[in-house]
Amino acid sequence: MNERPLQLATVFLILISLFLSYNQVRAQSVDELKNQITSKNSEIAQLEKEIAEYQVKLTATKGQSSTLKTELARLEATKKKLETDVVLTKKKIDSTTLTIKKLGGEIVTSSQKITKSELAVAEAIRAISFSDKDNLAVALLEYESLSTFLGNTFSLQTLQQKLGDHIKELRQAKSSYEAEKTASEKEKDRLAGLQVKLADQKKIVAQNQSQKSTLLTQTQNQEQTYQQILADRIAKKNAVEAEIKNAESKLNLIVNPSALPTTGSGVIKWPMDKVIITQYFGNTPFATANAQIYQGKGHNGIDLAAAVGTPIKAVLDGVVLGVGDTDTACKGASYGKWVMIKHPNGLSSVYAHLSLAKVSESQTVKTGEVVAYSGATGYVTGPHLHFTLLASDGSQVGTLQSAVPGCGVYRLPLAKREAVLNPLSYL
């Protein structure tokens, strides 16, 4: 019985089985996952559209006068935006999970296909090869003619070459799939981190709701009462600021200019991804027009527009010097929730009016690491980040016993006047 044609037929049968099984599995699993991913992405696009609409509403409230109605509307819009953010991130995590599953399936299928192809190549090699006892004469006798022998041999050699090329392509594809899978897993880790952030934002929503309830309780939904609360807050702000300035003037600290880095762009990074400056450093028009607040000393930092819950990042590597909340000593009169970081180049940074701090004292942080979320604590006319840059030699975290009625012991960043730097000189 002639085994050569049978061996050749076996190789082709393996190939047919290989491609049929691969295509069936791939069509059933990958296409289904693709459809699910497309559906998730459609939902994501709709949610992003809703968030953009909420952001427009929030931005519109910035130019409005401080009224009870405006404040309540801002709190409600913030709540809806944060809640939609939570749903959006969950959808993104679902979509990424499906993508990883799809890529994983393609990797497994590629591996199986490679294994089958390698078996087919081995069969082809076995069919072509002759045992040591065979010689050309014996091989020729197995076939009806020389042309049949040469034809079958040539076919097997061609088959072997094509299978070898195909396996090479499959291995390259498998490597590509694995690289994509790794990238998707990193994306999933990022989104998992984002989910943690949004869990924090849920806390911020709860804070806002509590603030809204407190506001309604205090005002009994009366505009006149709300305006009285605002006036009292400004009066306390002025008195507390005077106390702080007096305490800072008595600091036994000396600023060493030579310890500071050379001014220039890029010494520190921006504390937010999207930067919109709403008030600059120094004697700005707003600071000049509100001398009762700044007492002619000017604005000691820059203000950046930031909806409540915006991630705030460390501008440079450093160590957290302090984390605090001046609202516990006197609500609405100073920094509110704040974080201070000392950097290794002679600078220290302060982030104020936060909704939630994510670091603790003595913690080491890296450039770009999320240290807090923006908010509207302390004395503010609307949500934003107040960012101050200080010379480390002339600044520290200190305490201050307030004499203002209704206020207690403050713990906050204090700095000599000459230690207060313009952040834009280093950004």
Secondary structure as a PSIPRED ss2 file (coil, helix, strand):
# PSIPRED VFORMAT (PSIPRED V4.0)

   1 M C   1.000  0.000  0.000
   2 N C   1.000  0.000  0.000
   3 E H   0.000  1.000  0.000
   4 R H   0.000  1.000  0.000
   5 P H   0.000  1.000  0.000
   6 L H   0.000  1.000  0.000
   7 Q H   0.000  1.000  0.000
   8 L H   0.000  1.000  0.000
   9 A H   0.000  1.000  0.000
  10 T H   0.000  1.000  0.000
  11 V H   0.000  1.000  0.000
  12 F H   0.000  1.000  0.000
  13 L H   0.000  1.000  0.000
  14 I H   0.000  1.000  0.000
  15 L H   0.000  1.000  0.000
  16 I H   0.000  1.000  0.000
  17 S H   0.000  1.000  0.000
  18 L H   0.000  1.000  0.000
  19 F H   0.000  1.000  0.000
  20 L H   0.000  1.000  0.000
  21 S H   0.000  1.000  0.000
  22 Y H   0.000  1.000  0.000
  23 N H   0.000  1.000  0.000
  24 Q H   0.000  1.000  0.000
  25 V H   0.000  1.000  0.000
  26 R H   0.000  1.000  0.000
  27 A H   0.000  1.000  0.000
  28 Q H   0.000  1.000  0.000
  29 S H   0.000  1.000  0.000
  30 V H   0.000  1.000  0.000
  31 D H   0.000  1.000  0.000
  32 E H   0.000  1.000  0.000
  33 L H   0.000  1.000  0.000
  34 K H   0.000  1.000  0.000
  35 N H   0.000  1.000  0.000
  36 Q H   0.000  1.000  0.000
  37 I H   0.000  1.000  0.000
  38 T H   0.000  1.000  0.000
  39 S H   0.000  1.000  0.000
  40 K H   0.000  1.000  0.000
  41 N H   0.000  1.000  0.000
  42 S H   0.000  1.000  0.000
  43 E H   0.000  1.000  0.000
  44 I H   0.000  1.000  0.000
  45 A H   0.000  1.000  0.000
  46 Q H   0.000  1.000  0.000
  47 L H   0.000  1.000  0.000
  48 E H   0.000  1.000  0.000
  49 K H   0.000  1.000  0.000
  50 E H   0.000  1.000  0.000
  51 I H   0.000  1.000  0.000
  52 A H   0.000  1.000  0.000
  53 E H   0.000  1.000  0.000
  54 Y H   0.000  1.000  0.000
  55 Q H   0.000  1.000  0.000
  56 V H   0.000  1.000  0.000
  57 K H   0.000  1.000  0.000
  58 L H   0.000  1.000  0.000
  59 T H   0.000  1.000  0.000
  60 A H   0.000  1.000  0.000
  61 T H   0.000  1.000  0.000
  62 K H   0.000  1.000  0.000
  63 G C   1.000  0.000  0.000
  64 Q C   1.000  0.000  0.000
  65 S C   1.000  0.000  0.000
  66 S C   1.000  0.000  0.000
  67 T C   1.000  0.000  0.000
  68 L H   0.000  1.000  0.000
  69 K H   0.000  1.000  0.000
  70 T H   0.000  1.000  0.000
  71 E H   0.000  1.000  0.000
  72 L H   0.000  1.000  0.000
  73 A H   0.000  1.000  0.000
  74 R H   0.000  1.000  0.000
  75 L H   0.000  1.000  0.000
  76 E H   0.000  1.000  0.000
  77 A H   0.000  1.000  0.000
  78 T H   0.000  1.000  0.000
  79 K H   0.000  1.000  0.000
  80 K H   0.000  1.000  0.000
  81 K H   0.000  1.000  0.000
  82 L H   0.000  1.000  0.000
  83 E H   0.000  1.000  0.000
  84 T H   0.000  1.000  0.000
  85 D H   0.000  1.000  0.000
  86 V H   0.000  1.000  0.000
  87 V H   0.000  1.000  0.000
  88 L H   0.000  1.000  0.000
  89 T H   0.000  1.000  0.000
  90 K H   0.000  1.000  0.000
  91 K H   0.000  1.000  0.000
  92 K H   0.000  1.000  0.000
  93 I H   0.000  1.000  0.000
  94 D H   0.000  1.000  0.000
  95 S H   0.000  1.000  0.000
  96 T H   0.000  1.000  0.000
  97 T H   0.000  1.000  0.000
  98 L H   0.000  1.000  0.000
  99 T H   0.000  1.000  0.000
 100 I H   0.000  1.000  0.000
 101 K H   0.000  1.000  0.000
 102 K H   0.000  1.000  0.000
 103 L H   0.000  1.000  0.000
 104 G H   0.000  1.000  0.000
 105 G H   0.000  1.000  0.000
 106 E H   0.000  1.000  0.000
 107 I H   0.000  1.000  0.000
 108 V H   0.000  1.000  0.000
 109 T H   0.000  1.000  0.000
 110 S H   0.000  1.000  0.000
 111 S H   0.000  1.000  0.000
 112 Q H   0.000  1.000  0.000
 113 K H   0.000  1.000  0.000
 114 I H   0.000  1.000  0.000
 115 T H   0.000  1.000  0.000
 116 K H   0.000  1.000  0.000
 117 S H   0.000  1.000  0.000
 118 E H   0.000  1.000  0.000
 119 L H   0.000  1.000  0.000
 120 A H   0.000  1.000  0.000
 121 V H   0.000  1.000  0.000
 122 A H   0.000  1.000  0.000
 123 E H   0.000  1.000  0.000
 124 A H   0.000  1.000  0.000
 125 I H   0.000  1.000  0.000
 126 R H   0.000  1.000  0.000
 127 A H   0.000  1.000  0.000
 128 I H   0.000  1.000  0.000
 129 S C   1.000  0.000  0.000
 130 F C   1.000  0.000  0.000
 131 S C   1.000  0.000  0.000
 132 D C   1.000  0.000  0.000
 133 K C   1.000  0.000  0.000
 134 D C   1.000  0.000  0.000
 135 N C   1.000  0.000  0.000
 136 L H   0.000  1.000  0.000
 137 A H   0.000  1.000  0.000
 138 V H   0.000  1.000  0.000
 139 A H   0.000  1.000  0.000
 140 L H   0.000  1.000  0.000
 141 L H   0.000  1.000  0.000
 142 E C   1.000  0.000  0.000
 143 Y C   1.000  0.000  0.000
 144 E C   1.000  0.000  0.000
 145 S C   1.000  0.000  0.000
 146 L H   0.000  1.000  0.000
 147 S H   0.000  1.000  0.000
 148 T H   0.000  1.000  0.000
 149 F H   0.000  1.000  0.000
 150 L H   0.000  1.000  0.000
 151 G H   0.000  1.000  0.000
 152 N H   0.000  1.000  0.000
 153 T H   0.000  1.000  0.000
 154 F H   0.000  1.000  0.000
 155 S H   0.000  1.000  0.000
 156 L H   0.000  1.000  0.000
 157 Q H   0.000  1.000  0.000
 158 T H   0.000  1.000  0.000
 159 L H   0.000  1.000  0.000
 160 Q H   0.000  1.000  0.000
 161 Q H   0.000  1.000  0.000
 162 K H   0.000  1.000  0.000
 163 L H   0.000  1.000  0.000
 164 G H   0.000  1.000  0.000
 165 D H   0.000  1.000  0.000
 166 H H   0.000  1.000  0.000
 167 I H   0.000  1.000  0.000
 168 K H   0.000  1.000  0.000
 169 E H   0.000  1.000  0.000
 170 L H   0.000  1.000  0.000
 171 R H   0.000  1.000  0.000
 172 Q H   0.000  1.000  0.000
 173 A H   0.000  1.000  0.000
 174 K H   0.000  1.000  0.000
 175 S H   0.000  1.000  0.000
 176 S H   0.000  1.000  0.000
 177 Y H   0.000  1.000  0.000
 178 E H   0.000  1.000  0.000
 179 A H   0.000  1.000  0.000
 180 E H   0.000  1.000  0.000
 181 K H   0.000  1.000  0.000
 182 T H   0.000  1.000  0.000
 183 A H   0.000  1.000  0.000
 184 S H   0.000  1.000  0.000
 185 E H   0.000  1.000  0.000
 186 K H   0.000  1.000  0.000
 187 E H   0.000  1.000  0.000
 188 K H   0.000  1.000  0.000
 189 D H   0.000  1.000  0.000
 190 R H   0.000  1.000  0.000
 191 L H   0.000  1.000  0.000
 192 A H   0.000  1.000  0.000
 193 G H   0.000  1.000  0.000
 194 L H   0.000  1.000  0.000
 195 Q H   0.000  1.000  0.000
 196 V H   0.000  1.000  0.000
 197 K H   0.000  1.000  0.000
 198 L H   0.000  1.000  0.000
 199 A H   0.000  1.000  0.000
 200 D H   0.000  1.000  0.000
 201 Q H   0.000  1.000  0.000
 202 K H   0.000  1.000  0.000
 203 K H   0.000  1.000  0.000
 204 I H   0.000  1.000  0.000
 205 V H   0.000  1.000  0.000
 206 A H   0.000  1.000  0.000
 207 Q H   0.000  1.000  0.000
 208 N H   0.000  1.000  0.000
 209 Q H   0.000  1.000  0.000
 210 S H   0.000  1.000  0.000
 211 Q H   0.000  1.000  0.000
 212 K H   0.000  1.000  0.000
 213 S H   0.000  1.000  0.000
 214 T H   0.000  1.000  0.000
 215 L H   0.000  1.000  0.000
 216 L H   0.000  1.000  0.000
 217 T H   0.000  1.000  0.000
 218 Q H   0.000  1.000  0.000
 219 T H   0.000  1.000  0.000
 220 Q C   1.000  0.000  0.000
 221 N C   1.000  0.000  0.000
 222 Q C   1.000  0.000  0.000
 223 E H   0.000  1.000  0.000
 224 Q H   0.000  1.000  0.000
 225 T H   0.000  1.000  0.000
 226 Y H   0.000  1.000  0.000
 227 Q H   0.000  1.000  0.000
 228 Q H   0.000  1.000  0.000
 229 I H   0.000  1.000  0.000
 230 L H   0.000  1.000  0.000
 231 A H   0.000  1.000  0.000
 232 D H   0.000  1.000  0.000
 233 R H   0.000  1.000  0.000
 234 I H   0.000  1.000  0.000
 235 A H   0.000  1.000  0.000
 236 K H   0.000  1.000  0.000
 237 K H   0.000  1.000  0.000
 238 N H   0.000  1.000  0.000
 239 A H   0.000  1.000  0.000
 240 V H   0.000  1.000  0.000
 241 E H   0.000  1.000  0.000
 242 A H   0.000  1.000  0.000
 243 E H   0.000  1.000  0.000
 244 I H   0.000  1.000  0.000
 245 K H   0.000  1.000  0.000
 246 N H   0.000  1.000  0.000
 247 A H   0.000  1.000  0.000
 248 E H   0.000  1.000  0.000
 249 S H   0.000  1.000  0.000
 250 K C   1.000  0.000  0.000
 251 L C   1.000  0.000  0.000
 252 N C   1.000  0.000  0.000
 253 L C   1.000  0.000  0.000
 254 I C   1.000  0.000  0.000
 255 V C   1.000  0.000  0.000
 256 N C   1.000  0.000  0.000
 257 P H   0.000  1.000  0.000
 258 S H   0.000  1.000  0.000
 259 A H   0.000  1.000  0.000
 260 L C   1.000  0.000  0.000
 261 P C   1.000  0.000  0.000
 262 T C   1.000  0.000  0.000
 263 T C   1.000  0.000  0.000
 264 G C   1.000  0.000  0.000
 265 S C   1.000  0.000  0.000
 266 G C   1.000  0.000  0.000
 267 V C   1.000  0.000  0.000
 268 I C   1.000  0.000  0.000
 269 K C   1.000  0.000  0.000
 270 W C   1.000  0.000  0.000
 271 P C   1.000  0.000  0.000
 272 M C   1.000  0.000  0.000
 273 D C   1.000  0.000  0.000
 274 K C   1.000  0.000  0.000
 275 V C   1.000  0.000  0.000
 276 I C   1.000  0.000  0.000
 277 I E   0.000  0.000  1.000
 278 T E   0.000  0.000  1.000
 279 Q E   0.000  0.000  1.000
 280 Y C   1.000  0.000  0.000
 281 F C   1.000  0.000  0.000
 282 G E   0.000  0.000  1.000
 283 N C   1.000  0.000  0.000
 284 T C   1.000  0.000  0.000
 285 P H   0.000  1.000  0.000
 286 F H   0.000  1.000  0.000
 287 A H   0.000  1.000  0.000
 288 T H   0.000  1.000  0.000
 289 A H   0.000  1.000  0.000
 290 N C   1.000  0.000  0.000
 291 A H   0.000  1.000  0.000
 292 Q H   0.000  1.000  0.000
 293 I H   0.000  1.000  0.000
 294 Y H   0.000  1.000  0.000
 295 Q C   1.000  0.000  0.000
 296 G C   1.000  0.000  0.000
 297 K C   1.000  0.000  0.000
 298 G C   1.000  0.000  0.000
 299 H E   0.000  0.000  1.000
 300 N C   1.000  0.000  0.000
 301 G C   1.000  0.000  0.000
 302 I E   0.000  0.000  1.000
 303 D E   0.000  0.000  1.000
 304 L E   0.000  0.000  1.000
 305 A E   0.000  0.000  1.000
 306 A C   1.000  0.000  0.000
 307 A C   1.000  0.000  0.000
 308 V C   1.000  0.000  0.000
 309 G C   1.000  0.000  0.000
 310 T C   1.000  0.000  0.000
 311 P E   0.000  0.000  1.000
 312 I E   0.000  0.000  1.000
 313 K E   0.000  0.000  1.000
 314 A C   1.000  0.000  0.000
 315 V C   1.000  0.000  0.000
 316 L C   1.000  0.000  0.000
 317 D C   1.000  0.000  0.000
 318 G E   0.000  0.000  1.000
 319 V E   0.000  0.000  1.000
 320 V E   0.000  0.000  1.000
 321 L E   0.000  0.000  1.000
 322 G E   0.000  0.000  1.000
 323 V E   0.000  0.000  1.000
 324 G E   0.000  0.000  1.000
 325 D E   0.000  0.000  1.000
 326 T H   0.000  1.000  0.000
 327 D H   0.000  1.000  0.000
 328 T H   0.000  1.000  0.000
 329 A C   1.000  0.000  0.000
 330 C C   1.000  0.000  0.000
 331 K C   1.000  0.000  0.000
 332 G C   1.000  0.000  0.000
 333 A C   1.000  0.000  0.000
 334 S C   1.000  0.000  0.000
 335 Y C   1.000  0.000  0.000
 336 G C   1.000  0.000  0.000
 337 K E   0.000  0.000  1.000
 338 W E   0.000  0.000  1.000
 339 V E   0.000  0.000  1.000
 340 M E   0.000  0.000  1.000
 341 I E   0.000  0.000  1.000
 342 K E   0.000  0.000  1.000
 343 H C   1.000  0.000  0.000
 344 P C   1.000  0.000  0.000
 345 N C   1.000  0.000  0.000
 346 G C   1.000  0.000  0.000
 347 L E   0.000  0.000  1.000
 348 S E   0.000  0.000  1.000
 349 S E   0.000  0.000  1.000
 350 V E   0.000  0.000  1.000
 351 Y E   0.000  0.000  1.000
 352 A E   0.000  0.000  1.000
 353 H E   0.000  0.000  1.000
 354 L E   0.000  0.000  1.000
 355 S E   0.000  0.000  1.000
 356 L E   0.000  0.000  1.000
 357 A E   0.000  0.000  1.000
 358 K C   1.000  0.000  0.000
 359 V C   1.000  0.000  0.000
 360 S C   1.000  0.000  0.000
 361 E C   1.000  0.000  0.000
 362 S C   1.000  0.000  0.000
 363 Q C   1.000  0.000  0.000
 364 T E   0.000  0.000  1.000
 365 V E   0.000  0.000  1.000
 366 K C   1.000  0.000  0.000
 367 T C   1.000  0.000  0.000
 368 G C   1.000  0.000  0.000
 369 E C   1.000  0.000  0.000
 370 V E   0.000  0.000  1.000
 371 V E   0.000  0.000  1.000
 372 A E   0.000  0.000  1.000
 373 Y E   0.000  0.000  1.000
 374 S E   0.000  0.000  1.000
 375 G E   0.000  0.000  1.000
 376 A C   1.000  0.000  0.000
 377 T C   1.000  0.000  0.000
 378 G C   1.000  0.000  0.000
 379 Y C   1.000  0.000  0.000
 380 V C   1.000  0.000  0.000
 381 T C   1.000  0.000  0.000
 382 G C   1.000  0.000  0.000
 383 P C   1.000  0.000  0.000
 384 H E   0.000  0.000  1.000
 385 L E   0.000  0.000  1.000
 386 H E   0.000  0.000  1.000
 387 F E   0.000  0.000  1.000
 388 T E   0.000  0.000  1.000
 389 L E   0.000  0.000  1.000
 390 L E   0.000  0.000  1.000
 391 A E   0.000  0.000  1.000
 392 S H   0.000  1.000  0.000
 393 D H   0.000  1.000  0.000
 394 G H   0.000  1.000  0.000
 395 S E   0.000  0.000  1.000
 396 Q E   0.000  0.000  1.000
 397 V E   0.000  0.000  1.000
 398 G E   0.000  0.000  1.000
 399 T E   0.000  0.000  1.000
 400 L E   0.000  0.000  1.000
 401 Q E   0.000  0.000  1.000
 402 S C   1.000  0.000  0.000
 403 A C   1.000  0.000  0.000
 404 V C   1.000  0.000  0.000
 405 P C   1.000  0.000  0.000
 406 G C   1.000  0.000  0.000
 407 C C   1.000  0.000  0.000
 408 G C   1.000  0.000  0.000
 409 V E   0.000  0.000  1.000
 410 Y E   0.000  0.000  1.000
 411 R E   0.000  0.000  1.000
 412 L E   0.000  0.000  1.000
 413 P E   0.000  0.000  1.000
 414 L E   0.000  0.000  1.000
 415 A E   0.000  0.000  1.000
 416 K C   1.000  0.000  0.000
 417 R H   0.000  1.000  0.000
 418 E H   0.000  1.000  0.000
 419 A H   0.000  1.000  0.000
 420 V E   0.000  0.000  1.000
 421 L E   0.000  0.000  1.000
 422 N C   1.000  0.000  0.000
 423 P H   0.000  1.000  0.000
 424 L H   0.000  1.000  0.000
 425 S H   0.000  1.000  0.000
 426 Y C   1.000  0.000  0.000
 427 L C   1.000  0.000  0.000
